[in-house]
Amino acid sequence: MTPSFLQTPIEYLKGIGPQRANVLKREFSIFTYGDLLYNFPFRHVDKSTIHKVCDIQQEGVYMQFRGHVVGYQILGQQRNKRISAQFSDGTGTVELVWFNGLKWVEEILQEKHKDMVIFGKPTLFNHRWNISHPEIIDPKARQENNIPEHFYPLYNTSEKAKKAGLDSKAMAKLTATLLIQHKNSIFPEHLSKEIIDEHHLMSLKEALFNIHFPENQEKLNQANFRLKFDELFFTQLKLLKLKLLTERKFRGHIFAHVGESFNHFYHHRLKFDLTGAQKRVIKEIRADMGSGRQMNRLLQGDVGSGKTVTALLVMLIAHDNGFQSCLMAPTEILAQQHFANISRQLGDMGVSVALLTGSTKSAERRQILAGIADGSIHILIGTHALIEDSVVFRNLGLAVIDEQHRFGVEQRAKLWEKNRIPPHVLVMTATPIPRTLAMTVYGDLDLSVIDELPQGRKPIITAHYFERDRLKLLGFMRQQIDLGRQVFVVYPLITESENLDLIDLQNGYEAMSRYFPLPRYAVGMVHGRMKNEEKDYEMRRFSEGSTNILVSTTVIEVGIDIPNATVMVIENAERFGLSQLHQLRGRVGRGGAQSYCILMTKDQLSSDGRQRIQAMVSTTDGFEIANCDLKLRGPGDLQGTQQSGVLDFKIADIVKDEKLVAYTRALAKRILETDPDLSQPAHQVMADYLRVLMKSEKFWGMIS
């Protein structure tokens, strides 16, 4: 096999015509022989065991029997036509039923008392065992090919593919045809001989054969490991190689000193001591910004850990060195809150701060754009309005992106174009990211973690209430309000849904208003369909303490800071993801008083719902929550990582293969430290393969 073999169009394979080829391309992105070989089965069925008909005990389990057909009949007419056959192995009889391919089936069944093996899933119908569309196997023909069938592969398929005759069985047949056709060919290796020998890896050719049609369980395990090793190793090699290329290509502004603005704020305006974690992170960032290379750093920390004040201190370092900064937030509410807090904290220090959002009035916008262009505005805070072409900085030195996964790749990339020399980039997230996910998705970024909460913060008490406990909940809310505290109540829907049995916000608001009536109590409401002015008004009333209860959707999920709010009630909590529940919980506990998170659910919960609620009740550690969320949901949707293209694994699983993720990253790092260009002869095959992989991919370090 030549290296170009894997690029052979799939149309050239026997059994695939133009129509099937189009289906393979459209449904499975299989364009070439290589794509077909890397379309791995999702599991294997053991065909090494011959069962007895009398052993059938449960439905839905693949079983294999050897015997003969004792009789059959054709039933029904036209579309309802089917063949029903009685199959016996001497210990019992099972009915076989076919609805399609009847002509072919009848030809086989006409050979009376023919020894045959059947394979399928028995089901119970009218108190009798039957198998629909069993596979018929000729025991003699099974020996003709060298591809073993003891562990038979099952492939993912679709309704459209099945209509084109491309069910799991057909996919197995096509793959077998390709492997038989090239069983004597040479498969090009991607890994160096040194790595293969050092880790006792199966050859790539043998792995591809055994991942589809393994000789035995041990061979299947070895093939699995080899292909996972390849996938994870080259993922890490790509990320680390790109990081090296970025450091070489992009020089960064040198922030040579910490000056008057930073020192004055730190010593005279900072009203609390920084945690050890905050101090460590600032040192890491200072080292980056003084190195002469452009910084790309991810700052992650739990809700309330102090990321924003850390970012402000870094922006003051930029100011001391004569550079502007910007802070981009995903929502106007959060941008306005950042602006208000930072303006208040800086006071009369002489550092000019401006706010730019989609709702900024034209006259004010013109004034802000002029101030940004002439350098009189030192810190610009805003939403995606910051990346509009009309926003031209005089000398942008630092870009901070809050809750970066809320922005698209192209939006983040535009910040790079705001300066001739790209600004230093600090991306922040309040959702802690599991270590393996961070290594895999953000592997080309430097990582800082704030893993301490400020002193004096009391852990939030989380409790689970069922619908039957509602009166208990309302009594608790009244007790807290009478103590002078405030309450968030969050709903998953704005208006009632016919399809979902959920309590909606509008009904919830009316119920809360009845139970907590004026004039003694005041209830406010915020949701995404309201105009910005209306939302701002309601948020301001709640912030000032004019309303006791704020009924809301998840619009308050990120960044809202009301120190006097001590109770977060989440209705239909089972409908939320773990990370979202944790974010919502983080809206309380911002002051010194004891705070509570009440998870309200219906009385009956699914297994998945119970696990999520239990995880929330048992810990307030964001990293534990994130790990649990990763195990429950998988990595696909976490942190918007589907944008990166890095997690499109065909066989590896960053949860189950956590140790292998860490090991392959360390190995890739070790190789690049000694041979950063992969120019050594032993590394040539890896360099060639890496070039192919990197041609069309974007990575976080280039676009954060």
C-alpha positions as CSV (number, residue, x, y, z in Angstrom):
1,M,0.0,0.0,0.0
2,T,1.4,3.4,-0.9
3,P,0.8,6.5,1.2
4,S,-1.7,7.7,-1.4
5,F,-3.8,4.6,-1.1
6,L,-5.8,6.0,1.8
7,Q,-6.8,8.9,-0.5
8,T,-8.4,6.6,-3.1
9,P,-12.0,7.7,-3.7
10,I,-14.5,5.4,-2.1
11,E,-16.3,4.9,-5.4
12,Y,-13.5,2.6,-6.5
13,L,-14.3,-0.1,-3.9
14,K,-16.2,-3.1,-5.1
15,G,-19.9,-2.9,-4.0
16,I,-20.1,0.8,-4.0
17,G,-21.7,2.7,-6.8
18,P,-22.4,6.4,-7.3
19,Q,-25.6,6.3,-5.2
20,R,-24.0,4.5,-2.2
21,A,-20.9,6.7,-2.5
22,N,-23.1,9.8,-2.1
23,V,-24.8,8.3,0.9
24,L,-21.5,7.4,2.6
25,K,-20.2,10.9,2.0
26,R,-23.3,12.7,3.2
27,E,-24.2,10.5,6.2
28,F,-20.8,9.4,7.5
29,S,-18.2,11.8,5.8
30,I,-16.6,8.7,4.2
31,F,-14.9,10.0,1.0
32,T,-11.9,7.7,0.8
33,Y,-10.6,4.2,1.6
34,G,-8.9,5.8,4.6
35,D,-12.2,7.2,5.9
36,L,-13.8,3.8,5.7
37,L,-10.9,2.1,7.6
38,Y,-11.1,4.8,10.3
39,N,-14.9,4.4,10.6
40,F,-14.6,2.2,13.6
41,P,-17.3,-0.1,14.9
42,F,-19.0,1.0,18.2
43,R,-18.8,-2.5,19.6
44,H,-18.3,-6.1,18.7
45,V,-20.6,-9.1,19.2
46,D,-19.1,-12.4,20.2
47,K,-19.7,-15.0,17.4
48,S,-17.4,-17.6,18.9
49,T,-20.2,-19.2,20.9
50,I,-23.0,-21.4,19.5
51,H,-26.0,-21.2,21.9
52,K,-28.8,-23.7,22.2
53,V,-32.4,-22.5,21.4
54,C,-33.5,-23.8,24.8
55,D,-31.0,-21.4,26.4
56,I,-32.9,-18.3,25.3
57,Q,-34.0,-16.4,28.4
58,Q,-34.0,-12.6,27.6
59,E,-34.8,-10.3,24.7
60,G,-32.4,-8.0,22.9
61,V,-29.2,-10.0,23.3
62,Y,-27.4,-11.2,20.1
63,M,-27.1,-15.0,20.0
64,Q,-25.9,-17.5,17.5
65,F,-27.5,-20.9,16.8
66,R,-26.5,-23.9,14.6
67,G,-29.2,-26.1,13.1
68,H,-31.6,-26.3,10.1
69,V,-34.9,-24.9,8.9
70,V,-37.7,-27.5,9.3
71,G,-40.3,-25.5,7.3
72,Y,-41.3,-22.1,6.0
73,Q,-44.2,-20.2,4.5
74,I,-44.8,-17.0,2.6
75,L,-47.5,-14.8,4.4
76,G,-49.3,-11.6,3.4
77,Q,-49.6,-9.8,0.1
78,Q,-47.5,-7.1,-1.6
79,R,-46.1,-4.6,1.0
80,N,-47.2,-6.9,3.9
81,K,-45.5,-9.9,2.4
82,R,-43.1,-11.8,4.7
83,I,-41.4,-15.1,5.1
84,S,-41.8,-17.1,8.4
85,A,-39.5,-20.1,9.0
86,Q,-39.2,-22.6,11.8
87,F,-35.6,-23.1,12.8
88,S,-34.6,-26.1,15.1
89,D,-31.3,-27.2,16.7
90,G,-32.9,-30.3,18.4
91,T,-33.3,-28.5,21.7
92,G,-36.1,-26.2,20.7
93,T,-37.6,-24.2,17.8
94,V,-37.4,-20.4,17.1
95,E,-39.4,-18.6,14.4
96,L,-37.3,-16.6,11.8
97,V,-39.0,-13.7,10.1
98,W,-37.9,-11.7,7.0
99,F,-39.7,-8.7,5.5
100,N,-37.1,-7.7,2.9
101,G,-34.9,-9.6,0.4
102,L,-37.5,-12.4,0.3
103,K,-36.3,-13.8,-3.1
104,W,-32.8,-14.3,-1.8
105,V,-34.0,-15.8,1.5
106,E,-36.4,-18.2,-0.2
107,E,-33.6,-19.6,-2.4
108,I,-31.6,-20.4,0.7
109,L,-34.5,-22.0,2.5
110,Q,-35.4,-24.2,-0.4
111,E,-32.3,-26.3,0.4
112,K,-34.0,-28.6,3.0
113,H,-32.1,-29.7,6.1
114,K,-29.1,-27.5,5.1
115,D,-26.7,-27.1,8.0
116,M,-26.6,-23.4,8.8
117,V,-25.7,-20.9,11.5
118,I,-28.1,-18.0,12.3
119,F,-27.3,-14.9,14.2
120,G,-29.6,-12.3,15.6
121,K,-31.6,-10.9,18.6
122,P,-34.4,-13.1,19.9
123,T,-37.6,-11.3,20.9
124,L,-40.8,-12.6,22.5
125,F,-43.9,-12.2,20.3
126,N,-47.2,-13.9,21.2
127,H,-45.4,-16.0,23.8
128,R,-43.0,-17.4,21.2
129,W,-39.4,-16.6,20.5
130,N,-38.6,-15.1,17.1
131,I,-35.7,-13.4,15.3
132,S,-36.4,-10.7,12.7
133,H,-34.0,-10.6,9.8
134,P,-31.4,-13.0,11.2
135,E,-28.0,-13.3,9.5
136,I,-27.7,-16.6,7.8
137,I,-24.1,-18.0,7.8
138,D,-22.8,-21.0,5.9
139,P,-20.3,-22.7,8.2
140,K,-18.2,-23.9,5.3
141,A,-18.1,-20.5,3.6
142,R,-16.9,-18.9,6.9
143,Q,-13.5,-20.6,6.4
144,E,-12.9,-19.1,3.0
145,N,-11.5,-15.7,4.1
146,N,-8.7,-15.1,6.6
147,I,-10.7,-12.4,8.3
148,P,-12.0,-13.9,11.6
149,E,-15.6,-13.4,12.6
150,H,-15.5,-14.4,16.2
151,F,-16.0,-10.8,17.3
152,Y,-18.4,-9.4,14.7
153,P,-18.3,-5.6,14.3
154,L,-21.4,-3.4,14.7
155,Y,-21.3,0.1,13.0
156,N,-23.4,3.2,13.5
157,T,-25.8,3.8,10.7
158,S,-28.8,6.0,9.8
159,E,-32.3,5.6,8.3
160,K,-31.1,7.2,5.0
161,A,-28.2,4.8,4.9
162,K,-30.3,1.8,5.6
163,K,-32.6,2.7,2.7
164,A,-29.6,2.7,0.4
165,G,-28.7,-0.8,1.7
166,L,-25.9,0.5,4.0
167,D,-26.9,-1.0,7.4
168,S,-24.3,-2.2,9.9
169,K,-24.0,-5.6,8.1
170,A,-23.3,-3.9,4.8
171,M,-20.7,-1.6,6.4
172,A,-18.9,-4.7,7.8
173,K,-19.0,-6.3,4.4
174,L,-17.5,-3.3,2.6
175,T,-14.8,-3.0,5.3
176,A,-14.0,-6.7,5.0
177,T,-13.7,-6.3,1.2
178,L,-11.2,-3.5,1.6
179,L,-9.1,-5.3,4.1
180,I,-9.1,-8.6,2.2
181,Q,-8.1,-6.7,-1.0
182,H,-5.1,-5.2,0.7
183,K,-4.1,-7.8,3.2
184,N,-0.7,-8.1,1.6
185,S,-0.1,-4.4,1.2
186,I,2.2,-2.2,3.2
187,F,0.4,0.3,5.5
188,P,2.3,3.6,6.1
189,E,3.2,4.1,9.8
190,H,2.6,7.4,11.5
191,L,4.7,6.8,14.6
192,S,8.4,6.5,14.7
193,K,9.9,3.0,15.2
194,E,11.4,4.2,18.5
195,I,7.9,4.9,20.0
196,I,6.4,1.7,18.6
197,D,9.2,-0.4,20.1
198,E,9.3,1.5,23.4
199,H,5.6,1.1,24.1
200,H,5.2,-2.4,22.5
201,L,2.6,-1.1,20.2
202,M,0.8,-3.2,17.6
203,S,1.6,-2.1,14.0
204,L,-0.9,0.2,12.4
205,K,-1.8,-2.4,9.7
206,E,-2.5,-5.0,12.4
207,A,-4.4,-2.5,14.5
208,L,-6.7,-1.5,11.6
209,F,-7.4,-5.2,10.8
210,N,-8.1,-6.1,14.5
211,I,-10.2,-3.0,15.3
212,H,-12.7,-4.3,12.7
213,F,-12.3,-8.0,12.8
214,P,-10.2,-9.0,15.8
215,E,-8.8,-12.5,16.1
216,N,-9.6,-12.5,19.8
217,Q,-10.2,-10.2,22.8
218,E,-6.5,-9.6,23.4
219,K,-5.9,-8.5,19.8
220,L,-9.0,-6.2,20.1
221,N,-7.6,-4.6,23.2
222,Q,-4.1,-4.1,21.6
223,A,-5.7,-2.5,18.5
224,N,-7.8,-0.3,20.7
225,F,-4.8,0.9,22.6
226,R,-2.7,1.5,19.5
227,L,-5.3,3.6,17.8
228,K,-6.2,5.6,20.9
229,F,-2.5,6.2,21.4
230,D,-2.2,7.5,17.9
231,E,-5.2,9.8,18.2
232,L,-4.3,11.3,21.6
233,F,-0.5,11.6,20.8
234,F,-1.0,13.5,17.6
235,T,-3.7,15.7,19.2
236,Q,-1.1,16.7,21.8
237,L,1.7,17.0,19.3
238,K,-0.5,19.3,17.2
239,L,-1.4,21.6,20.1
240,L,2.2,21.8,21.5
241,K,3.7,22.3,18.0
242,L,1.3,25.1,17.3
243,K,2.1,26.7,20.6
244,L,5.8,26.7,19.6
245,L,5.0,28.2,16.2
246,T,2.9,30.9,17.8
247,E,5.7,31.8,20.3
248,R,8.2,32.0,17.4
249,K,6.0,33.9,15.0
250,F,4.4,36.5,17.3
251,R,6.5,38.8,19.5
252,G,4.6,40.5,22.2
253,H,4.6,43.9,23.9
254,I,7.1,43.9,26.7
255,F,5.5,45.2,29.9
256,A,8.8,45.9,31.6
257,H,7.7,47.3,35.0
258,V,5.0,47.5,37.6
259,G,4.3,51.2,38.1
260,E,2.3,53.8,40.0
261,S,-1.2,52.8,39.0
262,F,-0.7,49.1,40.1
263,N,1.0,50.0,43.3
264,H,-1.4,52.7,44.3
265,F,-4.4,50.4,43.7
266,Y,-2.8,47.5,45.4
267,H,-1.7,49.4,48.5
268,H,-4.5,52.0,48.9
269,R,-7.6,50.9,47.1
270,L,-7.7,47.1,47.4
271,K,-10.0,46.5,50.4
272,F,-9.0,42.9,51.0
273,D,-5.9,40.7,50.9
274,L,-5.4,38.7,47.7
275,T,-5.4,35.0,48.1
276,G,-2.2,33.0,47.5
277,A,-3.7,31.7,44.3
278,Q,-4.4,35.2,43.0
279,K,-0.8,36.3,43.8
280,R,0.6,33.2,42.0
281,V,-1.5,33.9,38.9
282,I,-0.5,37.5,38.7
283,K,3.2,36.4,38.9
284,E,2.6,33.9,36.0
285,I,1.0,36.6,33.9
286,R,3.7,39.2,34.7
287,A,6.3,36.7,33.6
288,D,4.5,36.2,30.3
289,M,4.0,39.9,29.6
290,G,7.7,40.6,30.3
291,S,9.1,37.8,28.2
292,G,8.8,39.5,24.8
293,R,6.5,36.8,23.5
294,Q,2.7,37.3,23.0
295,M,0.8,35.9,25.9
296,N,-2.1,33.4,25.4
297,R,-3.3,32.4,28.8
298,L,-6.4,30.7,30.1
299,L,-7.4,31.8,33.6
300,Q,-9.9,29.5,35.2
301,G,-11.4,29.8,38.7
302,D,-14.5,28.9,40.5
303,V,-17.4,31.4,40.9
304,G,-16.4,34.1,43.4
305,S,-12.7,33.2,43.3
306,G,-11.6,36.8,42.3
307,K,-10.8,36.5,38.6
308,T,-12.1,40.0,37.8
309,V,-9.9,41.8,40.3
310,T,-7.0,39.8,39.1
311,A,-7.7,40.9,35.5
312,L,-8.0,44.5,36.7
313,L,-4.6,44.4,38.3
314,V,-3.1,43.0,35.1
315,M,-4.9,45.8,33.1
316,L,-3.2,48.3,35.5
317,I,0.2,46.8,34.6
318,A,-0.6,47.4,30.9
319,H,-1.6,51.0,31.8
320,D,1.7,51.5,33.7
321,N,3.5,50.5,30.5
322,G,1.6,52.9,28.3
323,F,-0.9,50.5,26.8
324,Q,-4.6,50.3,26.6
325,S,-6.7,47.3,27.7
326,C,-10.1,45.9,26.8
327,L,-12.5,43.5,28.6
328,M,-15.1,41.7,26.5
329,A,-18.1,40.1,28.2
330,P,-20.9,38.0,26.7
331,T,-23.9,40.0,27.9
332,E,-24.7,43.7,28.4
333,I,-25.7,43.0,32.0
334,L,-22.3,41.5,32.8
335,A,-20.5,44.2,30.8
336,Q,-22.4,46.9,32.7
337,Q,-21.6,45.2,36.0
338,H,-17.9,45.0,35.2
339,F,-17.9,48.7,34.2
340,A,-19.7,49.8,37.4
341,N,-17.4,47.7,39.7
342,I,-14.1,48.6,38.0
343,S,-15.1,52.3,37.8
344,R,-16.0,52.3,41.5
345,Q,-12.8,50.4,42.5
346,L,-10.5,52.8,40.5
347,G,-12.3,55.9,41.7
348,D,-10.2,59.1,41.1
349,M,-7.0,57.3,40.2
350,G,-6.9,59.0,36.7
351,V,-7.4,55.7,34.8
352,S,-10.1,56.4,32.2
353,V,-12.7,53.6,31.8
354,A,-15.5,53.5,29.2
355,L,-18.4,51.1,28.4
356,L,-19.3,50.2,24.8
357,T,-22.3,47.9,24.1
358,G,-24.9,47.5,21.4
359,S,-27.2,49.9,23.2
360,T,-24.7,52.7,23.6
361,K,-26.2,55.9,22.1
362,S,-24.7,57.3,18.9
363,A,-23.3,60.6,20.4
364,E,-21.7,58.7,23.3
365,R,-20.4,56.0,20.9
366,R,-18.7,58.7,18.7
367,Q,-17.1,60.1,21.8
368,I,-15.9,56.7,23.0
369,L,-14.5,55.8,19.6
370,A,-12.5,59.0,19.5
371,G,-11.1,58.4,23.0
372,I,-10.0,54.9,22.1
373,A,-8.4,56.2,18.9
374,D,-6.4,59.0,20.6
375,G,-5.5,56.9,23.7
376,S,-7.4,59.0,26.2
377,I,-9.5,56.0,27.2
378,H,-7.3,53.5,28.9
379,I,-9.7,50.6,29.6
380,L,-12.6,49.8,27.3
381,I,-15.3,47.4,28.7
382,G,-18.0,46.0,26.5
383,T,-19.8,43.2,24.6
384,H,-19.1,41.9,21.1
385,A,-19.4,45.6,20.1
386,L,-15.7,45.8,20.9
387,I,-14.8,43.8,17.8
388,E,-16.6,46.0,15.3
389,D,-14.4,47.6,12.6
390,S,-15.2,51.1,13.9
391,V,-13.4,50.3,17.1
392,V,-9.7,51.3,16.5
393,F,-7.3,51.4,19.4
394,R,-4.3,53.7,19.6
395,N,-2.2,50.9,21.2
396,L,-4.1,47.9,22.6
397,G,-1.7,45.9,24.7
398,L,-4.0,43.5,26.6
399,A,-7.4,41.9,25.7
400,V,-9.3,40.1,28.5
401,I,-12.2,37.9,27.4
402,D,-14.7,36.9,30.1
403,E,-16.6,33.7,29.8
404,Q,-14.8,33.1,26.5
405,H,-16.8,30.0,25.5
406,R,-19.8,32.3,24.9
407,F,-18.0,33.9,21.9
408,G,-17.5,32.3,18.5
409,V,-14.1,31.5,17.1
410,E,-14.3,34.4,14.5
411,Q,-15.4,36.9,17.2
412,R,-12.4,36.1,19.4
413,A,-10.0,36.2,16.4
414,K,-11.0,39.8,15.6
415,L,-9.3,41.0,18.7
416,W,-6.0,40.0,17.2
417,E,-6.5,42.5,14.4
418,K,-6.9,45.4,16.8
419,N,-3.2,46.1,16.9
420,R,-0.2,45.7,14.6
421,I,1.5,43.6,17.2
422,P,-1.2,41.2,18.6
423,P,-2.2,42.1,22.2
424,H,-1.5,39.9,25.1
425,V,-4.7,37.7,25.5
426,L,-6.1,36.6,28.8
427,V,-9.3,34.4,28.5
428,M,-11.3,33.7,31.7
429,T,-13.9,31.2,32.6
430,A,-15.9,30.7,35.8
431,T,-16.6,27.1,34.9
432,P,-13.7,25.0,36.1
433,I,-12.5,22.7,33.4
434,P,-11.4,19.1,34.1
435,R,-7.7,18.6,33.7
436,T,-7.9,16.2,30.8
437,L,-10.3,18.5,29.0
438,A,-8.0,21.5,29.5
439,M,-5.0,19.5,28.3
440,T,-6.9,18.4,25.2
441,V,-8.9,21.5,24.2
442,Y,-6.8,24.3,25.5
443,G,-3.5,22.5,25.1
444,D,-1.9,25.3,23.1
445,L,-2.7,27.9,25.8
446,D,-0.9,28.4,29.1
447,L,-3.1,27.6,32.0
448,S,-3.5,29.5,35.3
449,V,-5.9,28.4,38.0
450,I,-7.3,30.3,41.0
451,D,-8.2,27.5,43.3
452,E,-8.8,29.4,46.5
453,L,-11.9,31.4,47.6
454,P,-11.4,34.8,49.4
455,Q,-11.2,34.5,53.2
456,G,-14.4,34.9,55.1
457,R,-16.6,33.3,52.4
458,K,-18.9,30.7,54.0
459,P,-19.6,27.6,51.9
460,I,-23.1,27.7,50.3
461,I,-25.5,25.1,51.8
462,T,-27.2,23.2,49.0
463,A,-30.5,21.3,49.6
464,H,-32.8,19.3,47.5
465,Y,-36.6,19.9,47.9
466,F,-39.3,17.9,46.0
467,E,-42.5,19.5,44.8
468,R,-44.2,18.1,47.9
469,D,-41.9,20.3,50.0
470,R,-43.1,23.6,48.5
471,L,-44.7,25.0,51.6
472,K,-41.5,24.3,53.5
473,L,-39.6,26.2,50.8
474,L,-41.9,29.2,50.9
475,G,-41.6,29.4,54.7
476,F,-37.8,29.3,54.5
477,M,-37.9,32.1,51.9
478,R,-40.1,34.3,54.1
479,Q,-37.8,33.6,57.1
480,Q,-34.7,34.8,55.1
481,I,-36.5,37.9,53.7
482,D,-37.6,38.8,57.3
483,L,-33.9,38.7,58.2
484,G,-33.3,41.4,55.5
485,R,-32.0,39.0,52.9
486,Q,-33.0,38.7,49.2
487,V,-33.9,35.7,47.1
488,F,-33.3,34.6,43.4
489,V,-35.9,32.2,41.9
490,V,-34.8,30.8,38.5
491,Y,-37.1,29.0,36.0
492,P,-36.1,27.2,32.8
493,L,-38.9,28.7,30.7
494,I,-40.4,32.1,30.2
495,T,-43.9,31.0,29.3
496,E,-45.9,27.8,29.7
497,S,-44.9,24.9,27.3
498,E,-47.4,22.3,26.0
499,N,-44.6,19.9,25.4
500,L,-42.7,20.2,28.6
501,D,-44.1,19.6,32.1
502,L,-42.2,22.5,33.6
503,I,-43.2,25.4,35.9
504,D,-42.8,28.5,33.8
505,L,-41.5,31.9,34.9
506,Q,-44.7,33.8,34.2
507,N,-46.8,31.5,36.4
508,G,-44.1,31.4,38.9
509,Y,-43.9,35.2,39.1
510,E,-47.7,35.3,39.7
511,A,-47.6,32.6,42.4
512,M,-44.7,34.4,44.2
513,S,-46.6,37.7,44.0
514,R,-49.6,36.1,45.6
515,Y,-47.6,34.4,48.4
516,F,-45.4,37.5,49.0
517,P,-47.9,40.4,48.5
518,L,-47.4,44.1,48.4
519,P,-46.9,46.3,50.4
520,R,-44.8,44.1,52.7
521,Y,-42.9,42.3,50.0
522,A,-41.9,43.2,46.4
523,V,-41.2,40.7,43.6
524,G,-39.3,41.6,40.4
525,M,-38.9,39.7,37.1
526,V,-36.1,39.5,34.6
527,H,-35.9,37.4,31.4
528,G,-34.2,37.5,28.0
529,R,-37.2,38.8,26.0
530,M,-37.3,42.1,28.0
531,K,-35.8,45.2,26.6
532,N,-32.4,46.2,28.0
533,E,-33.9,49.2,29.7
534,E,-36.5,47.0,31.5
535,K,-33.9,44.5,32.6
536,D,-31.6,47.2,33.8
537,Y,-34.4,48.8,35.8
538,E,-35.4,45.5,37.5
539,M,-31.7,44.5,38.2
540,R,-31.1,48.0,39.7
541,R,-34.2,47.7,42.0
542,F,-33.0,44.3,43.2
543,S,-29.4,45.5,43.7
544,E,-30.6,48.5,45.7
545,G,-32.8,46.2,47.8
546,S,-36.2,47.6,46.6
547,T,-37.3,44.1,45.7
548,N,-37.0,41.1,47.9
549,I,-37.4,38.4,45.3
550,L,-36.1,38.3,41.7
551,V,-37.8,35.8,39.5
552,S,-35.6,35.1,36.5
553,T,-34.5,32.8,33.7
554,T,-30.8,31.9,33.4
555,V,-30.1,35.4,32.2
556,I,-28.6,35.9,35.6
557,E,-26.4,32.8,35.3
558,V,-23.1,34.6,34.8
559,G,-21.5,37.5,36.7
560,I,-24.4,39.0,38.6
561,D,-23.1,40.2,42.0
562,I,-25.7,41.0,44.7
563,P,-24.0,40.5,48.1
564,N,-27.3,40.7,50.0
565,A,-28.9,37.8,48.0
566,T,-28.5,34.7,50.2
567,V,-31.0,32.3,48.7
568,M,-31.0,30.8,45.1
569,V,-34.1,28.7,44.3
570,I,-33.8,26.7,41.1
571,E,-37.1,25.4,39.8
572,N,-37.1,22.1,37.8
573,A,-33.4,21.8,38.7
574,E,-33.3,18.4,37.0
575,R,-33.7,20.1,33.6
576,F,-30.4,22.0,34.0
577,G,-26.8,20.8,33.3
578,L,-24.4,20.5,36.3
579,S,-22.2,23.4,35.2
580,Q,-25.2,25.6,34.8
581,L,-26.5,24.7,38.2
582,H,-23.1,25.4,39.7
583,Q,-23.0,28.8,37.9
584,L,-26.5,29.7,39.2
585,R,-25.5,28.7,42.7
586,G,-22.5,31.1,42.5
587,R,-24.9,34.0,42.3
588,V,-25.3,33.8,46.1
589,G,-22.7,33.6,48.8
590,R,-21.1,36.9,47.6
591,G,-21.3,38.6,51.0
592,G,-20.6,37.5,54.6
593,A,-23.9,36.0,55.5
594,Q,-24.7,32.2,55.2
595,S,-26.2,31.5,51.8
596,Y,-28.4,28.7,50.5
597,C,-29.1,27.0,47.1
598,I,-32.5,25.1,47.0
599,L,-32.9,22.6,44.1
600,M,-36.6,22.1,43.4
601,T,-37.6,19.0,41.4
602,K,-40.6,17.0,40.6
603,D,-41.2,14.0,42.9
604,Q,-40.1,11.4,40.3
605,L,-36.5,11.8,38.9
606,S,-34.6,9.9,36.2
607,S,-31.3,8.2,37.1
608,D,-29.4,10.9,35.4
609,G,-31.3,13.6,37.1
610,R,-30.7,12.0,40.5
611,Q,-27.0,11.8,39.9
612,R,-26.8,15.5,39.0
613,I,-28.8,16.6,42.0
614,Q,-26.7,14.4,44.3
615,A,-23.5,15.8,42.9
616,M,-24.7,19.4,43.6
617,V,-25.8,18.6,47.2
618,S,-22.6,16.7,48.0
619,T,-20.0,19.3,47.0
620,T,-19.4,23.0,46.2
621,D,-16.1,22.3,44.6
622,G,-16.3,23.5,41.0
623,F,-13.6,21.0,39.8
624,E,-15.5,18.1,41.2
625,I,-18.7,19.3,39.6
626,A,-16.9,19.7,36.3
627,N,-15.5,16.2,36.4
628,C,-18.9,14.8,37.2
629,D,-20.5,16.8,34.4
630,L,-17.8,15.5,32.0
631,K,-18.6,11.9,32.9
632,L,-22.4,12.4,32.7
633,R,-22.5,14.5,29.5
634,G,-19.3,13.7,27.7
635,P,-16.9,16.5,26.4
636,G,-18.9,17.5,23.3
637,D,-20.8,20.4,24.6
638,L,-18.7,21.6,27.5
639,Q,-17.2,25.0,27.2
640,G,-18.2,25.3,23.6
641,T,-15.5,22.9,22.6
642,Q,-17.3,21.7,19.6
643,Q,-16.0,24.8,17.9
644,S,-12.4,23.7,18.2
645,G,-12.5,20.5,16.2
646,V,-10.1,19.0,18.7
647,L,-12.6,16.7,20.3
648,D,-13.7,14.9,17.2
649,F,-12.2,11.7,18.5
650,K,-13.1,8.5,16.6
651,I,-11.9,6.1,19.3
652,A,-10.4,7.9,22.3
653,D,-12.4,9.0,25.3
654,I,-10.8,11.8,27.4
655,V,-12.8,10.6,30.4
656,K,-12.0,6.9,30.3
657,D,-8.5,7.5,28.8
658,E,-7.5,10.2,31.3
659,K,-4.1,8.6,32.1
660,L,-3.3,8.1,28.4
661,V,-4.1,11.8,27.7
662,A,-1.6,12.9,30.3
663,Y,1.0,10.4,29.2
664,T,0.8,11.2,25.4
665,R,1.0,14.9,26.3
666,A,4.2,14.4,28.3
667,L,5.6,12.2,25.5
668,A,4.9,14.9,22.8
669,K,6.4,17.6,25.0
670,R,9.5,15.5,25.6
671,I,10.0,15.0,21.8
672,L,9.5,18.6,20.9
673,E,11.9,19.7,23.6
674,T,14.7,17.8,22.0
675,D,13.6,18.2,18.4
676,P,11.2,21.2,18.1
677,D,11.1,21.0,14.2
678,L,10.8,17.2,14.1
679,S,13.8,17.3,11.8
680,Q,15.6,14.2,13.0
681,P,15.3,11.2,10.6
682,A,13.6,9.1,13.2
683,H,10.8,11.7,13.5
684,Q,10.3,12.2,9.7
685,V,7.1,10.0,9.5
686,M,5.6,11.9,12.4
687,A,6.5,15.3,10.8
688,D,4.9,14.3,7.5
689,Y,1.7,13.1,9.2
690,L,1.5,16.2,11.4
691,R,1.7,18.5,8.4
692,V,-1.4,16.7,6.9
693,L,-3.3,17.1,10.2
694,M,-2.5,20.8,10.7
695,K,-3.4,22.0,7.2
696,S,-7.0,22.8,7.8
697,E,-7.3,23.2,11.6
698,K,-7.7,26.2,13.9
699,F,-6.4,26.2,17.4
700,W,-7.3,28.2,20.6
701,G,-4.0,29.9,20.9
702,M,-4.3,31.6,17.6
703,I,-7.9,32.7,18.1
704,S,-8.4,33.3,21.8
